[in-house]
């Protein structure tokens, strides 16, 4: 009789311990969302386009003029934009 009571007590004790361990390991949905928000990496910054310096842009513009792809007026207008 005492053995049966001790066995039942031991089974109940094991169940309580397992239950408390499971409760500690489970995260609620809110905690999961919060963890994801705080651990999610921010969007990477957009790639920076290499800046073409004014000299290179003027050379390309002059080549366009020399090849007859733009007029002198277009060249002057674009050159003014580059130099401003």
Secondary structure, DSSP 8 states (H G I E B T S, - for coil): -HHHHHHHHHHHHHHHHHHHHHHHH---HHHHHHHHHHHS-------------HHHHHHHHHHHHHTTSS-HHHHHHHHHHHH-
